[in-house]
Amino acid sequence: MAGQTLLFLLLLVIIGHVSPQTTSILYPISGTTSAASDDGSSPLIVLQRAFLYFGQSYNQIYVNHNGHLTFDAPWSSYSPQLFPMYGSRDIIAPFWTDLDNRGNGQIYYNQYTSGSVLQQATQDINQYFPGLNFNANWVFVATWYQVAYYPTTGTQTTVQAVLISGGQYSFVLMNYGQIAY
């Protein structure tokens, strides 16, 4: 695999209460808000830096309302499937279930190429991979914030996918706030 970009998939499972005003394991909950819809998706998001995922370079992404990210097209699937999935669809699925942001909750996404979020990402990756000497140059944060399960309006689940790139290496962090029953 010489010369090929490596990807580390890092899963951080932290369960606790989260709010936007509280300091926590979650990255900032802010940015563009996806429209309220059942089984919906964000519009096409052009990435400010290419994201390398299992040897494939992506320049666009979709934040799907049912707890997953896709690169090639929006996807409304709410029934989880076994990995690896057959076909050409690459997916990042931090919390693949039937979510519905029409009654409560928001779905946010944001990209960072400078500032404290890059510093936080650099520190997080170097904490978990101390010999790597990693330096983040791009971070994409998708947050499903206090979103309800369909059809149970009023439940609140918070999940986050954090895509981090630093040139040769790419990472995916999955952060978990409050998870409803």
MARSETOR-745392 format. One record per residue (C-alpha): y, z, x; residue number from 1. Coordinates in steps of 0.02 Angstrom, whole numbers. Layout:
<tortors>
north: Y	up: Z	east: X	k: NUM
...
</tortors>
This chain:
<tortors>
north: 0	up: 0	east: 0	k: 1
north: 115	up: -21	east: 148	k: 2
north: 285	up: -81	east: 96	k: 3
north: 252	up: -45	east: -86	k: 4
north: 362	up: 77	east: -176	k: 5
north: 275	up: 235	east: -228	k: 6
north: 297	up: 325	east: -391	k: 7
north: 264	up: 506	east: -418	k: 8
north: 246	up: 565	east: -596	k: 9
north: 302	up: 744	east: -604	k: 10
north: 276	up: 842	east: -761	k: 11
north: 381	up: 998	east: -785	k: 12
north: 326	up: 1097	east: -934	k: 13
north: 450	up: 1232	east: -977	k: 14
north: 447	up: 1299	east: -1153	k: 15
north: 595	up: 1403	east: -1213	k: 16
north: 749	up: 1397	east: -1321	k: 17
north: 883	up: 1270	east: -1274	k: 18
north: 1058	up: 1235	east: -1333	k: 19
north: 1189	up: 1117	east: -1259	k: 20
north: 1298	up: 1263	east: -1205	k: 21
north: 1160	up: 1354	east: -1110	k: 22
north: 1113	up: 1331	east: -928	k: 23
north: 928	up: 1289	east: -922	k: 24
north: 795	up: 1177	east: -846	k: 25
north: 859	up: 1035	east: -955	k: 26
north: 975	up: 906	east: -882	k: 27
north: 1141	up: 879	east: -975	k: 28
north: 1119	up: 839	east: -1159	k: 29
north: 1253	up: 709	east: -1181	k: 30
north: 1290	up: 525	east: -1177	k: 31
north: 1263	up: 386	east: -1302	k: 32
north: 1187	up: 441	east: -1467	k: 33
north: 1052	up: 332	east: -1542	k: 34
north: 1075	up: 290	east: -1726	k: 35
north: 984	up: 398	east: -1853	k: 36
north: 827	up: 309	east: -1914	k: 37
north: 643	up: 341	east: -1940	k: 38
north: 535	up: 252	east: -1810	k: 39
north: 691	up: 175	east: -1733	k: 40
north: 749	up: 141	east: -1557	k: 41
north: 904	up: 126	east: -1453	k: 42
north: 973	up: -46	east: -1423	k: 43
north: 928	up: -126	east: -1257	k: 44
north: 998	up: -20	east: -1116	k: 45
north: 1039	up: -113	east: -956	k: 46
north: 999	up: 0	east: -808	k: 47
north: 1133	up: 23	east: -675	k: 48
north: 997	up: 24	east: -542	k: 49
north: 822	up: -49	east: -547	k: 50
north: 686	up: 78	east: -586	k: 51
north: 519	up: 53	east: -499	k: 52
north: 373	up: 106	east: -607	k: 53
north: 196	up: 82	east: -543	k: 54
north: 249	up: -63	east: -432	k: 55
north: 352	up: -151	east: -567	k: 56
north: 541	up: -159	east: -556	k: 57
north: 635	up: -136	east: -720	k: 58
north: 818	up: -171	east: -759	k: 59
north: 816	up: -121	east: -942	k: 60
north: 744	up: 15	east: -1054	k: 61
north: 730	up: 70	east: -1236	k: 62
north: 735	up: 250	east: -1296	k: 63
north: 616	up: 250	east: -1443	k: 64
north: 638	up: 382	east: -1577	k: 65
north: 455	up: 435	east: -1577	k: 66
north: 465	up: 518	east: -1407	k: 67
north: 436	up: 376	east: -1284	k: 68
north: 524	up: 250	east: -1174	k: 69
north: 477	up: 67	east: -1156	k: 70
north: 542	up: -69	east: -1043	k: 71
north: 501	up: -236	east: -1125	k: 72
north: 550	up: -208	east: -1308	k: 73
north: 585	up: -69	east: -1434	k: 74
north: 427	up: 8	east: -1504	k: 75
north: 406	up: 104	east: -1666	k: 76
north: 229	up: 170	east: -1638	k: 77
north: 212	up: 353	east: -1687	k: 78
north: 24	up: 370	east: -1658	k: 79
north: -19	up: 414	east: -1478	k: 80
north: -146	up: 307	east: -1388	k: 81
north: -258	up: 343	east: -1240	k: 82
north: -195	up: 299	east: -1067	k: 83
north: -206	up: 180	east: -984	k: 84
north: -157	up: 70	east: -1130	k: 85
north: -225	up: -105	east: -1130	k: 86
north: -101	up: -248	east: -1120	k: 87
north: 62	up: -269	east: -1030	k: 88
north: 165	up: -126	east: -1107	k: 89
north: 224	up: 5	east: -984	k: 90
north: 272	up: 166	east: -1071	k: 91
north: 337	up: 338	east: -1025	k: 92
north: 287	up: 458	east: -1164	k: 93
north: 348	up: 636	east: -1143	k: 94
north: 316	up: 682	east: -1325	k: 95
north: 236	up: 540	east: -1422	k: 96
north: 230	up: 592	east: -1605	k: 97
north: 310	up: 550	east: -1772	k: 98
north: 490	up: 608	east: -1749	k: 99
north: 633	up: 577	east: -1871	k: 100
north: 816	up: 605	east: -1827	k: 101
north: 885	up: 561	east: -2000	k: 102
north: 889	up: 741	east: -2065	k: 103
north: 928	up: 837	east: -1907	k: 104
north: 936	up: 814	east: -1720	k: 105
north: 1005	up: 683	east: -1604	k: 106
north: 933	up: 566	east: -1475	k: 107
north: 1045	up: 549	east: -1322	k: 108
north: 1035	up: 442	east: -1166	k: 109
north: 1144	up: 430	east: -1012	k: 110
north: 1143	up: 357	east: -836	k: 111
north: 1217	up: 436	east: -680	k: 112
north: 1256	up: 358	east: -511	k: 113
north: 1362	up: 500	east: -442	k: 114
north: 1404	up: 682	east: -470	k: 115
north: 1314	up: 844	east: -505	k: 116
north: 1168	up: 766	east: -600	k: 117
north: 1118	up: 668	east: -444	k: 118
north: 1134	up: 828	east: -342	k: 119
north: 1022	up: 920	east: -467	k: 120
north: 893	up: 779	east: -463	k: 121
north: 894	up: 777	east: -272	k: 122
north: 868	up: 966	east: -267	k: 123
north: 728	up: 960	east: -397	k: 124
north: 630	up: 823	east: -308	k: 125
north: 652	up: 904	east: -136	k: 126
north: 595	up: 1071	east: -209	k: 127
north: 431	up: 994	east: -269	k: 128
north: 410	up: 876	east: -121	k: 129
north: 490	up: 971	east: 25	k: 130
north: 436	up: 850	east: 162	k: 131
north: 507	up: 696	east: 75	k: 132
north: 693	up: 719	east: 116	k: 133
north: 735	up: 628	east: -46	k: 134
north: 911	up: 578	east: -100	k: 135
north: 936	up: 522	east: -281	k: 136
north: 1054	up: 375	east: -309	k: 137
north: 1021	up: 349	east: -496	k: 138
north: 966	up: 459	east: -641	k: 139
north: 930	up: 411	east: -822	k: 140
north: 915	up: 553	east: -947	k: 141
north: 843	up: 531	east: -1123	k: 142
north: 844	up: 684	east: -1235	k: 143
north: 766	up: 705	east: -1406	k: 144
north: 873	up: 856	east: -1457	k: 145
north: 821	up: 966	east: -1603	k: 146
north: 736	up: 818	east: -1688	k: 147
north: 622	up: 847	east: -1839	k: 148
north: 441	up: 796	east: -1862	k: 149
north: 417	up: 670	east: -2001	k: 150
north: 411	up: 717	east: -2146	k: 151
north: 455	up: 899	east: -2108	k: 152
north: 646	up: 896	east: -2110	k: 153
north: 722	up: 1049	east: -2029	k: 154
north: 597	up: 1071	east: -1887	k: 155
north: 678	up: 1064	east: -1715	k: 156
north: 598	up: 995	east: -1558	k: 157
north: 687	up: 962	east: -1393	k: 158
north: 609	up: 853	east: -1258	k: 159
north: 682	up: 761	east: -1111	k: 160
north: 631	up: 619	east: -996	k: 161
north: 725	up: 608	east: -831	k: 162
north: 701	up: 450	east: -728	k: 163
north: 757	up: 471	east: -547	k: 164
north: 770	up: 339	east: -412	k: 165
north: 819	up: 349	east: -231	k: 166
north: 775	up: 179	east: -161	k: 167
north: 597	up: 190	east: -96	k: 168
north: 538	up: 323	east: -220	k: 169
north: 550	up: 343	east: -408	k: 170
north: 508	up: 496	east: -512	k: 171
north: 490	up: 544	east: -694	k: 172
north: 525	up: 723	east: -745	k: 173
north: 474	up: 781	east: -918	k: 174
north: 566	up: 935	east: -976	k: 175
north: 525	up: 1033	east: -1134	k: 176
north: 642	up: 1144	east: -1232	k: 177
north: 600	up: 1218	east: -1401	k: 178
north: 444	up: 1137	east: -1478	k: 179
north: 423	up: 1160	east: -1666	k: 180
north: 253	up: 1197	east: -1742	k: 181
</tortors>
